[in-house]
Amino acid sequence: MGYVLTTAIGVLVVAIVAGAMFVRKENRTTEAPPGGALRRAIRRVAAGDRCRCGGTVRSTSSQSGDLLGCTACNRWWTMDGRRIIQR
Ligand SMILES: [Zn+2]
């Protein structure tokens, strides 16, 4: 009986560890989506680029760190050029 119990606990531990690893993998996938069509569809900007409104994109510091902002409108991007959607 003791052997069966030990085996049951061992299986349970393996299941928990495997589950934790799976969850961590899923989180990493969410943080860094794979490239391809999705990444190509997003227009990246850099400091000095022209904004869609005709203004100039320039780097600026904010409370949340360095960002790229337009001089003529309220569009913002992260330093790696991703658009920040403000709510
Ligand atoms: Zn603009």
PDB file of the backbone (N, CA, C, O) and the ligand in Angstrom, with CONECT records:
HET     ZN  A 101       1
ATOM      1  N   MET A   1       0.854  -1.209   0.000  1.00  0.00           N
ATOM      2  CA  MET A   1       0.000   0.000   0.000  1.00  0.00           C
ATOM      3  C   MET A   1       0.881   1.248   0.000  1.00  0.00           C
ATOM      4  O   MET A   1       0.599   2.226  -0.692  1.00  0.00           O
ATOM      5  N   GLY A   2       1.956   1.193   0.793  1.00  0.00           N
ATOM      6  CA  GLY A   2       2.866   2.336   0.879  1.00  0.00           C
ATOM      7  C   GLY A   2       3.485   2.648  -0.470  1.00  0.00           C
ATOM      8  O   GLY A   2       3.688   3.814  -0.810  1.00  0.00           O
ATOM      9  N   TYR A   3       3.786   1.609  -1.241  1.00  0.00           N
ATOM     10  CA  TYR A   3       4.395   1.803  -2.562  1.00  0.00           C
ATOM     11  C   TYR A   3       3.425   2.505  -3.509  1.00  0.00           C
ATOM     12  O   TYR A   3       3.799   3.395  -4.272  1.00  0.00           O
ATOM     13  N   VAL A   4       2.171   2.073  -3.432  1.00  0.00           N
ATOM     14  CA  VAL A   4       1.139   2.670  -4.301  1.00  0.00           C
ATOM     15  C   VAL A   4       0.988   4.160  -3.986  1.00  0.00           C
ATOM     16  O   VAL A   4       0.878   4.994  -4.885  1.00  0.00           O
ATOM     17  N   LEU A   5       0.986   4.471  -2.688  1.00  0.00           N
ATOM     18  CA  LEU A   5       0.830   5.861  -2.258  1.00  0.00           C
ATOM     19  C   LEU A   5       2.009   6.713  -2.755  1.00  0.00           C
ATOM     20  O   LEU A   5       1.814   7.818  -3.261  1.00  0.00           O
ATOM     21  N   THR A   6       3.221   6.189  -2.606  1.00  0.00           N
ATOM     22  CA  THR A   6       4.416   6.907  -3.059  1.00  0.00           C
ATOM     23  C   THR A   6       4.355   7.157  -4.566  1.00  0.00           C
ATOM     24  O   THR A   6       4.693   8.241  -5.041  1.00  0.00           O
ATOM     25  N   THR A   7       3.924   6.150  -5.300  1.00  0.00           N
ATOM     26  CA  THR A   7       3.806   6.282  -6.761  1.00  0.00           C
ATOM     27  C   THR A   7       2.773   7.349  -7.117  1.00  0.00           C
ATOM     28  O   THR A   7       2.981   8.160  -8.020  1.00  0.00           O
ATOM     29  N   ALA A   8       1.652   7.333  -6.385  1.00  0.00           N
ATOM     30  CA  ALA A   8       0.584   8.299  -6.642  1.00  0.00           C
ATOM     31  C   ALA A   8       1.093   9.724  -6.400  1.00  0.00           C
ATOM     32  O   ALA A   8       0.813  10.630  -7.185  1.00  0.00           O
ATOM     33  N   ILE A   9       1.837   9.915  -5.316  1.00  0.00           N
ATOM     34  CA  ILE A   9       2.383  11.241  -4.993  1.00  0.00           C
ATOM     35  C   ILE A   9       3.390  11.660  -6.073  1.00  0.00           C
ATOM     36  O   ILE A   9       3.400  12.809  -6.516  1.00  0.00           O
ATOM     37  N   GLY A  10       4.243  10.700  -6.491  1.00  0.00           N
ATOM     38  CA  GLY A  10       5.237  10.975  -7.535  1.00  0.00           C
ATOM     39  C   GLY A  10       4.573  11.430  -8.826  1.00  0.00           C
ATOM     40  O   GLY A  10       5.014  12.391  -9.456  1.00  0.00           O
ATOM     41  N   VAL A  11       3.519  10.741  -9.211  1.00  0.00           N
ATOM     42  CA  VAL A  11       2.786  11.099 -10.437  1.00  0.00           C
ATOM     43  C   VAL A  11       2.191  12.499 -10.302  1.00  0.00           C
ATOM     44  O   VAL A  11       2.203  13.295 -11.241  1.00  0.00           O
ATOM     45  N   LEU A  12       1.668  12.776  -9.102  1.00  0.00           N
ATOM     46  CA  LEU A  12       1.054  14.081  -8.848  1.00  0.00           C
ATOM     47  C   LEU A  12       2.090  15.199  -8.981  1.00  0.00           C
ATOM     48  O   LEU A  12       1.823  16.227  -9.604  1.00  0.00           O
ATOM     49  N   VAL A  13       3.285  14.993  -8.390  1.00  0.00           N
ATOM     50  CA  VAL A  13       4.355  15.998  -8.447  1.00  0.00           C
ATOM     51  C   VAL A  13       4.763  16.241  -9.898  1.00  0.00           C
ATOM     52  O   VAL A  13       4.928  17.385 -10.320  1.00  0.00           O
ATOM     53  N   VAL A  14       4.925  15.154 -10.660  1.00  0.00           N
ATOM     54  CA  VAL A  14       5.309  15.282 -12.069  1.00  0.00           C
ATOM     55  C   VAL A  14       4.251  16.076 -12.839  1.00  0.00           C
ATOM     56  O   VAL A  14       4.575  16.914 -13.681  1.00  0.00           O
ATOM     57  N   ALA A  15       2.990  15.799 -12.535  1.00  0.00           N
ATOM     58  CA  ALA A  15       1.893  16.491 -13.221  1.00  0.00           C
ATOM     59  C   ALA A  15       1.921  17.983 -12.906  1.00  0.00           C
ATOM     60  O   ALA A  15       1.706  18.812 -13.790  1.00  0.00           O
ATOM     61  N   ILE A  16       2.189  18.327 -11.629  1.00  0.00           N
ATOM     62  CA  ILE A  16       2.224  19.746 -11.225  1.00  0.00           C
ATOM     63  C   ILE A  16       3.380  20.468 -11.917  1.00  0.00           C
ATOM     64  O   ILE A  16       3.216  21.570 -12.442  1.00  0.00           O
ATOM     65  N   VAL A  17       4.565  19.823 -11.909  1.00  0.00           N
ATOM     66  CA  VAL A  17       5.746  20.434 -12.539  1.00  0.00           C
ATOM     67  C   VAL A  17       5.510  20.616 -14.041  1.00  0.00           C
ATOM     68  O   VAL A  17       5.810  21.670 -14.602  1.00  0.00           O
ATOM     69  N   ALA A  18       4.976  19.592 -14.675  1.00  0.00           N
ATOM     70  CA  ALA A  18       4.695  19.672 -16.110  1.00  0.00           C
ATOM     71  C   ALA A  18       3.676  20.773 -16.399  1.00  0.00           C
ATOM     72  O   ALA A  18       3.798  21.503 -17.382  1.00  0.00           O
ATOM     73  N   GLY A  19       2.671  20.882 -15.530  1.00  0.00           N
ATOM     74  CA  GLY A  19       1.647  21.922 -15.696  1.00  0.00           C
ATOM     75  C   GLY A  19       2.250  23.306 -15.553  1.00  0.00           C
ATOM     76  O   GLY A  19       1.926  24.203 -16.331  1.00  0.00           O
ATOM     77  N   ALA A  20       3.127  23.495 -14.567  1.00  0.00           N
ATOM     78  CA  ALA A  20       3.768  24.787 -14.341  1.00  0.00           C
ATOM     79  C   ALA A  20       4.628  25.171 -15.539  1.00  0.00           C
ATOM     80  O   ALA A  20       4.626  26.325 -15.967  1.00  0.00           O
ATOM     81  N   MET A  21       5.371  24.193 -16.083  1.00  0.00           N
ATOM     82  CA  MET A  21       6.221  24.468 -17.242  1.00  0.00           C
ATOM     83  C   MET A  21       5.370  24.845 -18.452  1.00  0.00           C
ATOM     84  O   MET A  21       5.736  25.718 -19.239  1.00  0.00           O
ATOM     85  N   PHE A  22       4.234  24.174 -18.583  1.00  0.00           N
ATOM     86  CA  PHE A  22       3.347  24.447 -19.710  1.00  0.00           C
ATOM     87  C   PHE A  22       2.800  25.875 -19.622  1.00  0.00           C
ATOM     88  O   PHE A  22       2.751  26.595 -20.619  1.00  0.00           O
ATOM     89  N   VAL A  23       2.391  26.271 -18.411  1.00  0.00           N
ATOM     90  CA  VAL A  23       1.844  27.610 -18.209  1.00  0.00           C
ATOM     91  C   VAL A  23       2.903  28.664 -18.520  1.00  0.00           C
ATOM     92  O   VAL A  23       2.607  29.677 -19.155  1.00  0.00           O
ATOM     93  N   ARG A  24       4.162  28.423 -18.063  1.00  0.00           N
ATOM     94  CA  ARG A  24       5.242  29.374 -18.306  1.00  0.00           C
ATOM     95  C   ARG A  24       5.491  29.528 -19.809  1.00  0.00           C
ATOM     96  O   ARG A  24       5.729  30.629 -20.303  1.00  0.00           O
ATOM     97  N   LYS A  25       5.432  28.407 -20.517  1.00  0.00           N
ATOM     98  CA  LYS A  25       5.640  28.429 -21.969  1.00  0.00           C
ATOM     99  C   LYS A  25       4.542  29.242 -22.648  1.00  0.00           C
ATOM    100  O   LYS A  25       4.807  30.012 -23.571  1.00  0.00           O
ATOM    101  N   GLU A  26       3.310  29.063 -22.183  1.00  0.00           N
ATOM    102  CA  GLU A  26       2.179  29.782 -22.755  1.00  0.00           C
ATOM    103  C   GLU A  26       2.336  31.283 -22.537  1.00  0.00           C
ATOM    104  O   GLU A  26       2.063  32.081 -23.433  1.00  0.00           O
ATOM    105  N   ASN A  27       2.785  31.666 -21.323  1.00  0.00           N
ATOM    106  CA  ASN A  27       2.972  33.080 -21.022  1.00  0.00           C
ATOM    107  C   ASN A  27       4.018  33.702 -21.938  1.00  0.00           C
ATOM    108  O   ASN A  27       3.847  34.819 -22.425  1.00  0.00           O
ATOM    109  N   ARG A  28       5.108  32.963 -22.166  1.00  0.00           N
ATOM    110  CA  ARG A  28       6.177  33.479 -23.010  1.00  0.00           C
ATOM    111  C   ARG A  28       5.671  33.694 -24.434  1.00  0.00           C
ATOM    112  O   ARG A  28       6.048  34.656 -25.103  1.00  0.00           O
ATOM    113  N   THR A  29       4.815  32.785 -24.882  1.00  0.00           N
ATOM    114  CA  THR A  29       4.252  32.897 -26.227  1.00  0.00           C
ATOM    115  C   THR A  29       3.399  34.160 -26.339  1.00  0.00           C
ATOM    116  O   THR A  29       3.397  34.827 -27.373  1.00  0.00           O
ATOM    117  N   THR A  30       2.671  34.482 -25.258  1.00  0.00           N
ATOM    118  CA  THR A  30       1.806  35.657 -25.274  1.00  0.00           C
ATOM    119  C   THR A  30       2.643  36.941 -25.304  1.00  0.00           C
ATOM    120  O   THR A  30       2.287  37.904 -25.984  1.00  0.00           O
ATOM    121  N   GLU A  31       3.757  36.950 -24.562  1.00  0.00           N
ATOM    122  CA  GLU A  31       4.584  38.146 -24.495  1.00  0.00           C
ATOM    123  C   GLU A  31       5.277  38.431 -25.831  1.00  0.00           C
ATOM    124  O   GLU A  31       5.375  39.585 -26.247  1.00  0.00           O
ATOM    125  N   ALA A  32       5.753  37.383 -26.496  1.00  0.00           N
ATOM    126  CA  ALA A  32       6.475  37.558 -27.759  1.00  0.00           C
ATOM    127  C   ALA A  32       5.800  36.750 -28.865  1.00  0.00           C
ATOM    128  O   ALA A  32       6.192  35.616 -29.138  1.00  0.00           O
ATOM    129  N   PRO A  33       4.800  37.326 -29.489  1.00  0.00           N
ATOM    130  CA  PRO A  33       4.110  36.597 -30.560  1.00  0.00           C
ATOM    131  C   PRO A  33       5.057  36.331 -31.725  1.00  0.00           C
ATOM    132  O   PRO A  33       5.930  37.150 -32.010  1.00  0.00           O
ATOM    133  N   PRO A  34       4.896  35.210 -32.393  1.00  0.00           N
ATOM    134  CA  PRO A  34       5.783  34.886 -33.511  1.00  0.00           C
ATOM    135  C   PRO A  34       5.637  35.885 -34.650  1.00  0.00           C
ATOM    136  O   PRO A  34       4.570  36.465 -34.850  1.00  0.00           O
ATOM    137  N   GLY A  35       6.714  36.075 -35.387  1.00  0.00           N
ATOM    138  CA  GLY A  35       6.700  37.036 -36.498  1.00  0.00           C
ATOM    139  C   GLY A  35       5.827  36.564 -37.638  1.00  0.00           C
ATOM    140  O   GLY A  35       5.003  35.665 -37.473  1.00  0.00           O
ATOM    141  N   GLY A  36       6.013  37.174 -38.793  1.00  0.00           N
ATOM    142  CA  GLY A  36       5.209  36.771 -39.939  1.00  0.00           C
ATOM    143  C   GLY A  36       4.193  37.827 -40.310  1.00  0.00           C
ATOM    144  O   GLY A  36       4.470  39.023 -40.221  1.00  0.00           O
ATOM    145  N   ALA A  37       3.034  37.395 -40.719  1.00  0.00           N
ATOM    146  CA  ALA A  37       2.014  38.296 -41.256  1.00  0.00           C
ATOM    147  C   ALA A  37       1.618  39.366 -40.243  1.00  0.00           C
ATOM    148  O   ALA A  37       1.449  40.533 -40.595  1.00  0.00           O
ATOM    149  N   LEU A  38       1.472  38.955 -38.978  1.00  0.00           N
ATOM    150  CA  LEU A  38       1.024  39.892 -37.951  1.00  0.00           C
ATOM    151  C   LEU A  38       2.046  41.011 -37.783  1.00  0.00           C
ATOM    152  O   LEU A  38       1.688  42.189 -37.763  1.00  0.00           O
ATOM    153  N   ARG A  39       3.324  40.640 -37.663  1.00  0.00           N
ATOM    154  CA  ARG A  39       4.371  41.635 -37.435  1.00  0.00           C
ATOM    155  C   ARG A  39       4.514  42.549 -38.645  1.00  0.00           C
ATOM    156  O   ARG A  39       4.742  43.749 -38.490  1.00  0.00           O
ATOM    157  N   ARG A  40       4.381  41.998 -39.845  1.00  0.00           N
ATOM    158  CA  ARG A  40       4.536  42.799 -41.049  1.00  0.00           C
ATOM    159  C   ARG A  40       3.395  43.814 -41.205  1.00  0.00           C
ATOM    160  O   ARG A  40       3.567  44.875 -41.806  1.00  0.00           O
ATOM    161  N   ALA A  41       2.223  43.463 -40.649  1.00  0.00           N
ATOM    162  CA  ALA A  41       1.060  44.338 -40.796  1.00  0.00           C
ATOM    163  C   ALA A  41       1.198  45.587 -39.932  1.00  0.00           C
ATOM    164  O   ALA A  41       0.589  46.615 -40.227  1.00  0.00           O
ATOM    165  N   ILE A  42       1.989  45.506 -38.871  1.00  0.00           N
ATOM    166  CA  ILE A  42       2.134  46.654 -37.977  1.00  0.00           C
ATOM    167  C   ILE A  42       3.234  47.568 -38.508  1.00  0.00           C
ATOM    168  O   ILE A  42       4.366  47.129 -38.710  1.00  0.00           O
ATOM    169  N   ARG A  43       2.903  48.829 -38.733  1.00  0.00           N
ATOM    170  CA  ARG A  43       3.883  49.772 -39.254  1.00  0.00           C
ATOM    171  C   ARG A  43       4.746  50.277 -38.113  1.00  0.00           C
ATOM    172  O   ARG A  43       4.249  50.877 -37.160  1.00  0.00           O
ATOM    173  N   ARG A  44       6.036  50.028 -38.218  1.00  0.00           N
ATOM    174  CA  ARG A  44       6.952  50.481 -37.181  1.00  0.00           C
ATOM    175  C   ARG A  44       7.423  51.895 -37.512  1.00  0.00           C
ATOM    176  O   ARG A  44       7.586  52.245 -38.680  1.00  0.00           O
ATOM    177  N   VAL A  45       7.635  52.687 -36.493  1.00  0.00           N
ATOM    178  CA  VAL A  45       8.162  54.031 -36.691  1.00  0.00           C
ATOM    179  C   VAL A  45       9.458  54.169 -35.903  1.00  0.00           C
ATOM    180  O   VAL A  45       9.735  53.377 -35.003  1.00  0.00           O
ATOM    181  N   ALA A  46      10.237  55.164 -36.243  1.00  0.00           N
ATOM    182  CA  ALA A  46      11.473  55.450 -35.532  1.00  0.00           C
ATOM    183  C   ALA A  46      11.591  56.958 -35.368  1.00  0.00           C
ATOM    184  O   ALA A  46      10.920  57.716 -36.069  1.00  0.00           O
ATOM    185  N   ALA A  47      12.436  57.394 -34.450  1.00  0.00           N
ATOM    186  CA  ALA A  47      12.632  58.824 -34.231  1.00  0.00           C
ATOM    187  C   ALA A  47      13.065  59.483 -35.534  1.00  0.00           C
ATOM    188  O   ALA A  47      13.979  59.000 -36.202  1.00  0.00           O
ATOM    189  N   GLY A  48      12.403  60.601 -35.903  1.00  0.00           N
ATOM    190  CA  GLY A  48      12.735  61.295 -37.134  1.00  0.00           C
ATOM    191  C   GLY A  48      11.796  60.954 -38.279  1.00  0.00           C
ATOM    192  O   GLY A  48      11.801  61.634 -39.305  1.00  0.00           O
ATOM    193  N   ASP A  49      10.987  59.903 -38.118  1.00  0.00           N
ATOM    194  CA  ASP A  49      10.041  59.530 -39.163  1.00  0.00           C
ATOM    195  C   ASP A  49       8.910  60.554 -39.239  1.00  0.00           C
ATOM    196  O   ASP A  49       8.669  61.304 -38.294  1.00  0.00           O
ATOM    197  N   ARG A  50       8.231  60.569 -40.369  1.00  0.00           N
ATOM    198  CA  ARG A  50       7.055  61.403 -40.510  1.00  0.00           C
ATOM    199  C   ARG A  50       5.825  60.660 -40.000  1.00  0.00           C
ATOM    200  O   ARG A  50       5.612  59.492 -40.326  1.00  0.00           O
ATOM    201  N   CYS A  51       5.026  61.346 -39.203  1.00  0.00           N
ATOM    202  CA  CYS A  51       3.778  60.783 -38.715  1.00  0.00           C
ATOM    203  C   CYS A  51       2.736  60.860 -39.820  1.00  0.00           C
ATOM    204  O   CYS A  51       2.897  61.592 -40.796  1.00  0.00           O
ATOM    205  N   ARG A  52       1.670  60.095 -39.650  1.00  0.00           N
ATOM    206  CA  ARG A  52       0.601  60.087 -40.649  1.00  0.00           C
ATOM    207  C   ARG A  52      -0.063  61.468 -40.751  1.00  0.00           C
ATOM    208  O   ARG A  52      -0.617  61.814 -41.795  1.00  0.00           O
ATOM    209  N   CYS A  53      -0.008  62.257 -39.667  1.00  0.00           N
ATOM    210  CA  CYS A  53      -0.649  63.564 -39.671  1.00  0.00           C
ATOM    211  C   CYS A  53       0.258  64.636 -40.271  1.00  0.00           C
ATOM    212  O   CYS A  53      -0.182  65.772 -40.447  1.00  0.00           O
ATOM    213  N   GLY A  54       1.507  64.308 -40.590  1.00  0.00           N
ATOM    214  CA  GLY A  54       2.427  65.294 -41.141  1.00  0.00           C
ATOM    215  C   GLY A  54       3.438  65.803 -40.142  1.00  0.00           C
ATOM    216  O   GLY A  54       4.379  66.503 -40.518  1.00  0.00           O
ATOM    217  N   GLY A  55       3.266  65.466 -38.876  1.00  0.00           N
ATOM    218  CA  GLY A  55       4.212  65.868 -37.845  1.00  0.00           C
ATOM    219  C   GLY A  55       5.445  64.992 -37.871  1.00  0.00           C
ATOM    220  O   GLY A  55       5.569  64.093 -38.703  1.00  0.00           O
ATOM    221  N   THR A  56       6.351  65.260 -36.957  1.00  0.00           N
ATOM    222  CA  THR A  56       7.594  64.491 -36.882  1.00  0.00           C
ATOM    223  C   THR A  56       7.602  63.644 -35.622  1.00  0.00           C
ATOM    224  O   THR A  56       7.224  64.105 -34.545  1.00  0.00           O
ATOM    225  N   VAL A  57       8.033  62.412 -35.767  1.00  0.00           N
ATOM    226  CA  VAL A  57       8.149  61.516 -34.614  1.00  0.00           C
ATOM    227  C   VAL A  57       9.469  61.793 -33.917  1.00  0.00           C
ATOM    228  O   VAL A  57      10.525  61.793 -34.551  1.00  0.00           O
ATOM    229  N   ARG A  58       9.410  62.025 -32.626  1.00  0.00           N
ATOM    230  CA  ARG A  58      10.644  62.274 -31.880  1.00  0.00           C
ATOM    231  C   ARG A  58      10.582  61.502 -30.565  1.00  0.00           C
ATOM    232  O   ARG A  58       9.505  61.217 -30.039  1.00  0.00           O
ATOM    233  N   SER A  59      11.762  61.172 -30.050  1.00  0.00           N
ATOM    234  CA  SER A  59      11.816  60.431 -28.785  1.00  0.00           C
ATOM    235  C   SER A  59      11.612  61.394 -27.631  1.00  0.00           C
ATOM    236  O   SER A  59      12.046  62.544 -27.685  1.00  0.00           O
ATOM    237  N   THR A  60      10.963  60.928 -26.610  1.00  0.00           N
ATOM    238  CA  THR A  60      10.675  61.764 -25.461  1.00  0.00           C
ATOM    239  C   THR A  60      10.586  60.890 -24.218  1.00  0.00           C
ATOM    240  O   THR A  60      10.330  59.689 -24.307  1.00  0.00           O
ATOM    241  N   SER A  61      10.796  61.493 -23.082  1.00  0.00           N
ATOM    242  CA  SER A  61      10.709  60.731 -21.834  1.00  0.00           C
ATOM    243  C   SER A  61       9.356  60.945 -21.194  1.00  0.00           C
ATOM    244  O   SER A  61       8.806  62.046 -21.242  1.00  0.00           O
ATOM    245  N   SER A  62       8.823  59.908 -20.601  1.00  0.00           N
ATOM    246  CA  SER A  62       7.562  60.021 -19.893  1.00  0.00           C
ATOM    247  C   SER A  62       7.680  59.245 -18.594  1.00  0.00           C
ATOM    248  O   SER A  62       8.727  58.672 -18.288  1.00  0.00           O
ATOM    249  N   GLN A  63       6.600  59.233 -17.840  1.00  0.00           N
ATOM    250  CA  GLN A  63       6.600  58.518 -16.559  1.00  0.00           C
ATOM    251  C   GLN A  63       6.865  57.039 -16.753  1.00  0.00           C
ATOM    252  O   GLN A  63       7.438  56.388 -15.878  1.00  0.00           O
ATOM    253  N   SER A  64       6.456  56.505 -17.886  1.00  0.00           N
ATOM    254  CA  SER A  64       6.625  55.060 -18.119  1.00  0.00           C
ATOM    255  C   SER A  64       7.886  54.770 -18.909  1.00  0.00           C
ATOM    256  O   SER A  64       8.026  53.682 -19.469  1.00  0.00           O
ATOM    257  N   GLY A  65       8.825  55.742 -18.967  1.00  0.00           N
ATOM    258  CA  GLY A  65      10.078  55.510 -19.673  1.00  0.00           C
ATOM    259  C   GLY A  65      10.143  56.257 -20.980  1.00  0.00           C
ATOM    260  O   GLY A  65       9.290  57.096 -21.271  1.00  0.00           O
ATOM    261  N   ASP A  66      11.158  55.953 -21.773  1.00  0.00           N
ATOM    262  CA  ASP A  66      11.321  56.629 -23.061  1.00  0.00           C
ATOM    263  C   ASP A  66      10.282  56.138 -24.050  1.00  0.00           C
ATOM    264  O   ASP A  66       9.997  54.944 -24.140  1.00  0.00           O
ATOM    265  N   LEU A  67       9.723  57.085 -24.789  1.00  0.00           N
ATOM    266  CA  LEU A  67       8.705  56.768 -25.783  1.00  0.00           C
ATOM    267  C   LEU A  67       8.962  57.596 -27.031  1.00  0.00           C
ATOM    268  O   LEU A  67       9.752  58.541 -27.018  1.00  0.00           O
ATOM    269  N   LEU A  68       8.286  57.227 -28.103  1.00  0.00           N
ATOM    270  CA  LEU A  68       8.298  58.040 -29.311  1.00  0.00           C
ATOM    271  C   LEU A  68       6.954  58.743 -29.392  1.00  0.00           C
ATOM    272  O   LEU A  68       5.906  58.114 -29.242  1.00  0.00           O
ATOM    273  N   GLY A  69       6.986  60.045 -29.630  1.00  0.00           N
ATOM    274  CA  GLY A  69       5.753  60.809 -29.703  1.00  0.00           C
ATOM    275  C   GLY A  69       5.746  61.696 -30.926  1.00  0.00           C
ATOM    276  O   GLY A  69       6.807  62.079 -31.419  1.00  0.00           O
ATOM    277  N   CYS A  70       4.553  62.035 -31.430  1.00  0.00           N
ATOM    278  CA  CYS A  70       4.423  62.928 -32.573  1.00  0.00           C
ATOM    279  C   CYS A  70       4.407  64.372 -32.086  1.00  0.00           C
ATOM    280  O   CYS A  70       3.860  64.665 -31.023  1.00  0.00           O
ATOM    281  N   THR A  71       5.005  65.273 -32.857  1.00  0.00           N
ATOM    282  CA  THR A  71       5.046  66.680 -32.466  1.00  0.00           C
ATOM    283  C   THR A  71       3.717  67.380 -32.737  1.00  0.00           C
ATOM    284  O   THR A  71       3.457  68.439 -32.165  1.00  0.00           O
ATOM    285  N   ALA A  72       2.871  66.811 -33.599  1.00  0.00           N
ATOM    286  CA  ALA A  72       1.666  67.506 -34.035  1.00  0.00           C
ATOM    287  C   ALA A  72       0.366  66.844 -33.590  1.00  0.00           C
ATOM    288  O   ALA A  72      -0.689  67.474 -33.658  1.00  0.00           O
ATOM    289  N   CYS A  73       0.411  65.605 -33.141  1.00  0.00           N
ATOM    290  CA  CYS A  73      -0.822  64.967 -32.680  1.00  0.00           C
ATOM    291  C   CYS A  73      -0.508  64.127 -31.439  1.00  0.00           C
ATOM    292  O   CYS A  73       0.605  64.184 -30.917  1.00  0.00           O
ATOM    293  N   ASN A  74      -1.445  63.383 -30.989  1.00  0.00           N
ATOM    294  CA  ASN A  74      -1.282  62.650 -29.731  1.00  0.00           C
ATOM    295  C   ASN A  74      -0.945  61.174 -29.925  1.00  0.00           C
ATOM    296  O   ASN A  74      -1.214  60.353 -29.048  1.00  0.00           O
ATOM    297  N   ARG A  75      -0.359  60.838 -31.070  1.00  0.00           N
ATOM    298  CA  ARG A  75       0.026  59.442 -31.276  1.00  0.00           C
ATOM    299  C   ARG A  75       1.330  59.157 -30.536  1.00  0.00           C
ATOM    300  O   ARG A  75       2.223  60.001 -30.463  1.00  0.00           O
ATOM    301  N   TRP A  76       1.411  57.941 -29.990  1.00  0.00           N
ATOM    302  CA  TRP A  76       2.598  57.522 -29.248  1.00  0.00           C
ATOM    303  C   TRP A  76       3.037  56.142 -29.697  1.00  0.00           C
ATOM    304  O   TRP A  76       2.218  55.317 -30.103  1.00  0.00           O
ATOM    305  N   TRP A  77       4.320  55.902 -29.622  1.00  0.00           N
ATOM    306  CA  TRP A  77       4.873  54.578 -29.942  1.00  0.00           C
ATOM    307  C   TRP A  77       5.908  54.221 -28.883  1.00  0.00           C
ATOM    308  O   TRP A  77       6.464  55.099 -28.224  1.00  0.00           O
ATOM    309  N   THR A  78       6.162  52.928 -28.728  1.00  0.00           N
ATOM    310  CA  THR A  78       7.253  52.497 -27.861  1.00  0.00           C
ATOM    311  C   THR A  78       8.561  52.708 -28.608  1.00  0.00           C
ATOM    312  O   THR A  78       8.555  52.982 -29.808  1.00  0.00           O
ATOM    313  N   MET A  79       9.690  52.580 -27.903  1.00  0.00           N
ATOM    314  CA  MET A  79      10.991  52.841 -28.520  1.00  0.00           C
ATOM    315  C   MET A  79      11.286  51.869 -29.661  1.00  0.00           C
ATOM    316  O   MET A  79      12.074  52.193 -30.550  1.00  0.00           O
ATOM    317  N   ASP A  80      10.672  50.685 -29.654  1.00  0.00           N
ATOM    318  CA  ASP A  80      10.899  49.755 -30.757  1.00  0.00           C
ATOM    319  C   ASP A  80       9.867  49.940 -31.865  1.00  0.00           C
ATOM    320  O   ASP A  80       9.755  49.099 -32.757  1.00  0.00           O
ATOM    321  N   GLY A  81       9.112  51.041 -31.812  1.00  0.00           N
ATOM    322  CA  GLY A  81       8.281  51.428 -32.957  1.00  0.00           C
ATOM    323  C   GLY A  81       6.867  50.914 -32.940  1.00  0.00           C
ATOM    324  O   GLY A  81       6.160  51.062 -33.936  1.00  0.00           O
ATOM    325  N   ARG A  82       6.418  50.312 -31.849  1.00  0.00           N
ATOM    326  CA  ARG A  82       5.054  49.815 -31.820  1.00  0.00           C
ATOM    327  C   ARG A  82       4.104  50.895 -31.373  1.00  0.00           C
ATOM    328  O   ARG A  82       4.410  51.643 -30.444  1.00  0.00           O
ATOM    329  N   ARG A  83       2.968  50.991 -32.009  1.00  0.00           N
ATOM    330  CA  ARG A  83       1.982  52.001 -31.693  1.00  0.00           C
ATOM    331  C   ARG A  83       1.365  51.730 -30.324  1.00  0.00           C
ATOM    332  O   ARG A  83       1.046  50.589 -29.989  1.00  0.00           O
ATOM    333  N   ILE A  84       1.204  52.788 -29.545  1.00  0.00           N
ATOM    334  CA  ILE A  84       0.543  52.678 -28.251  1.00  0.00           C
ATOM    335  C   ILE A  84      -0.878  53.184 -28.409  1.00  0.00           C
ATOM    336  O   ILE A  84      -1.092  54.346 -28.756  1.00  0.00           O
ATOM    337  N   ILE A  85      -1.833  52.333 -28.160  1.00  0.00           N
ATOM    338  CA  ILE A  85      -3.232  52.723 -28.274  1.00  0.00           C
ATOM    339  C   ILE A  85      -3.670  53.279 -26.932  1.00  0.00           C
ATOM    340  O   ILE A  85      -3.691  52.564 -25.930  1.00  0.00           O
ATOM    341  N   GLN A  86      -4.018  54.550 -26.918  1.00  0.00           N
ATOM    342  CA  GLN A  86      -4.450  55.168 -25.666  1.00  0.00           C
ATOM    343  C   GLN A  86      -5.944  55.061 -25.522  1.00  0.00           C
ATOM    344  O   GLN A  86      -6.688  55.205 -26.493  1.00  0.00           O
ATOM    345  N   ARG A  87      -6.390  54.802 -24.278  1.00  0.00           N
ATOM    346  CA  ARG A  87      -7.822  54.659 -24.043  1.00  0.00           C
ATOM    347  C   ARG A  87      -8.359  55.878 -23.342  1.00  0.00           C
ATOM    348  O   ARG A  87      -9.554  55.948 -23.055  1.00  0.00           O
TER     349      ARG A  87
HETATM  350 ZN    ZN A 101       1.069  62.906 -35.719  1.00  0.00          ZN2+
END
